[in-house]
Amino acid sequence: MAIDEAASNIIRHAYCNRPDGRLSVDVQRFDDRIEFSLEDSGPKVNPEKIRPRSLEEVRPGGLGTYFINCFMDAAFYDESFTGGNRLKLVKYLPGRGSASAQGPGQEIR
């Protein structure tokens, strides 16, 4: 669900629903975690401006980043990526590692 939400946000916000937008997804498995990298060539995202809407505001939509942060142990933009945006999502495998064992997770806002 987190990957779907991230991809939907890229299509909707980076490409304004244009059909010619490019999106790549890379998945890497490690002993203790799975890392997903989503890359697009849209305008550079300012992570400080990304905020999930308040859960008190009942309406459809606007909860993508909330769900991403709920389901993933870490979610952050790779600021060194110069070709657009690279969103990294990390999920620790049960019994092999955890966000608490690795330090506090990072979340997108």
N, C-alpha and C positions, 0 to 999 in steps of 0.2 A: 504494500500500500504506500509506503514511503517513497519508493522509486517512482511509482505512478504519479504521486502528487508532485514530486520534483520535476518529472518530465512534463506534466501538465502546466506547471508554473513557467517552465522554460518556453513552451509553445505559446502560452497566453501572454506572458509579460516580455520576454526577450524578443520574440518574433511577432508579437501582436497578431497571432493566429495566421500568419502568412504561411502558405504551403511550401515555400522554398527554404525554410529554415532548416539548418542541419543540427543534429543532436547525436552524440555518440555516448555509449554507455560501456564502461569497462568494469569487469568484476574480477577481483583477485581474492583468492582464499589463502589464508595463513593458518597456522596451527591454532591460534586463539581467536581469530576474527575473520569476517568477510568485509572487504572494502569495495564500495561502489564509487566510481567516478563518472559524473555526467558532465560532458563538455558541450558548449555551444559557442557560436561565433557572434552572438548578439552583443549589444552595448554592455560595457562593464557594469556589473552590479555593485551598488554601495551597500554592503551588509548592514551598516548602521540604520538604513532606512527600511529594512525588512522586519516587520512586526506582525505577529499573528493578531487577529482581532480579538477583542474581549469575548470570553465565553458567555458573558452576561448579555451580549448583543445577539439575540436569537434571530437568525436569518440564514438562508442557504449560502454556502460558499464562504471563502475567506479563512478556512481552517487548515490549509495545506501545510504551512510551516508548523502549526501546532501538532498535526499528526506526524510529520517528519521527526520532530523533536521527541515525541512520545515513543515512537517505534525504534528509533536509532539511538545508539549510545553516544555518537558524536556526529555532528553535521557542520561543515564549515566550507568556506570558499578558499581555494588555493590562490592566494594573492600573487604568487609568482607566475601564474599562467597568463601569458600575454595575448593569446589568440581569441579572447572573449572571456568566457567564464568556465571554471572547473569547480563543481560542487562535489565534495568528498563526503560520503556517508559511511559510517563504520558501525558494524554490529558485532559485538563479542559473542562467541559461541558458548552455550551453557557448559559449565564445568571446565572450561579451558581458559577463561579470562573474564574479566568484567570491567566495566567502566570504573567502578570504585577501586579495583585493584590497580588500574592503570592511572588513576588520578581523575579529577573531575572531567566530565564530558564537555564538549563544546557544542553549543547550539546556534543554529541560525536564528536570526531575529526577523 
